[in-house]
Amino acid sequence: MKKLLQLSFKRKKHTLFFFRITKFFQHFPLTASMQFALLYGFIFSVSSAAFVVFLWWQTTREIENQIHEQIQKDMQDLVVQYKTSNITPFLQTLHDRIQNNVNRQAIYLLTDADYHKISGNLTHWPRQKYISTQWSTIDLPTPPFLAHQATAITLTLPNDYHLLVGRSILMLDLFQRVLRNALAWIWLLIILSTFGGIVLTRLLLHSLISTISYHTRELAQGDMSARIPLGDWGGELDEVCLAINSMLNRISLLMKGIKQVSNSIAHDLKTPIARARTRLEDALLNTKTTEEYEQTIENAVEDLDNITRIFESILRISEIESGSRRAAFKIFDVNLVIHNLVKFYDAVAEEKGITLYFNHPPILNIYGDTHLIQQAVANLLDNAIKFSAPNSVIKIWAKIDEKQPVPHIYLAIEDQGPGMKESEIHQATERFFRAESSRNTPGFGLGLSMVEAIAHLHQGTFKLENNNATPGLKAILILPRYTHVNLEEKNKNP
């Protein structure tokens, strides 16, 4: 019973100890910086230990091999000396070797058949009776020897003499002692550097995270200009800050776009809705005949149709920007698409005396959505015809740029209209934007936004330029050309 109580008490003490240890570490949670530093310290300590163990094994093996070679050479020389002369010269040789053994590393002992000492620097034969040539470790008296042990080999000579030749393992002991001390210092340095790394990374990352948190809170509170300062953290951390700033720029741009779209929708829908309401209200108060009612209703339906077309265009742009239309991508010749559009718009252009001129290479294969590319070119052609002066020329041309890593196709439409101001060109692809020169032209300001969305869906770009030689605007659609290489890349990264 008493033993059970003692065992129970010990278990309670151990449980209390581990509970206190757990509570202690709860005050120091393993943050990301601590985990990184501990992982680095663990990997470094394991690799260092593995290196030291390998060094220990390799060097010990090399030293032992050298000792064995020296002992075997000594043994062979002495055996030859014994066989070629009598015992007296052999004892003189043995004595000379002992006298020349300044560093007291070599060990020699010659005994009679009963293991009584005849000559040598050992006082007596070791306890083990060496009767074979196997390697053995023997104990040495200190002094006169500097090491406690030696490696030795024995041989029984003719006339029942016993010869022992060996070497002390002083050098091996010294090396192992140095290596043990070095390993202890290495592990001490690893522990200190690990804790130093924890402190430094914690301070650095804490400062970085505090800065990120501060600026993101400012962004959440409405300050869309908040950005993380660069250049204070170092290479990789600056890259993280740059990526976060790019994300914040994108968020700011999207928020600005949402605000602009909301304002534009409210502004552009207000006019047709107010017009439809006014017409219906006027018909309710003033219209007396059936024909007047019908005309008013037709006008109101037309206004509502315009509103519907605005929403359809917005939804189509959103669908394109989402990337869901990539499922319909295929290889096709864009020349055929442009030829069909030129035939379709040729009649509309003839009414204003406009000539459509199309210049292109024989084949223009691209990988994309046929209907979307047709929609983009149709929007550009429609705009060119709307804003071109009567009896002018619209040039449609295409070329292939092979200089880039991925070949690109340039599709351009040049009109001879009034062109645009430089400040307006940068805003032309914004939703619902209308230039001053186009206020009186029918449209909603969504055509170029759709063209840009289609270009981005096809990993291309869209830009506007004023013609230098003649008045007018140049719309350029740049799309990757289809090749077997970039098609494989698209299939890997849809």
Buried (B, 14 or more C-beta within 10 A) or exposed (E): EEEEEEEEEEEEEEEEEEEEEEEEEEEEEEBEBBEBBBEBBEEBBEEBBEEBEEBBEEBBEEBBEEBBEBBEEBBEEBBEBBEEEEBEEBBEBBBEBBEEEEEBBBBBBBBEEEBEEBBBBBEEBBEEEBEEEEBBEBEBEEEEBBBEBBBBBBBBBEEEBBBBBBBBBBBBBEBBEEBEEEBEEBBEBBEEBBBEBBEEBBEBBEEBEEBBEEBBEBBEEEEBEBBBEEEEBEEEBBEEBEEBBEEBEEEBEEEEEEEBBEEBBEEBBEEBBEBBEEBBEEBEEEBEEEEEEEBBBEBBEEBEEBBEEBEEBBEBBEBBBEEEBBEEBEEBBBBEBBBEBBEEBEEBBEEEEBEBEBEBEEEBBBBBBBEBBBBBBBBBBBBBBBBBBEEBBBBBBBBBEEEEEEBBBBBBBBBBBBBBEEEBBEBBBBBBBBBEBBEEEEEBBBBBBBBBBBBBBBBBEBBBBBBEEEEBBBBBBBBBBBEEEBBEEBEEEE
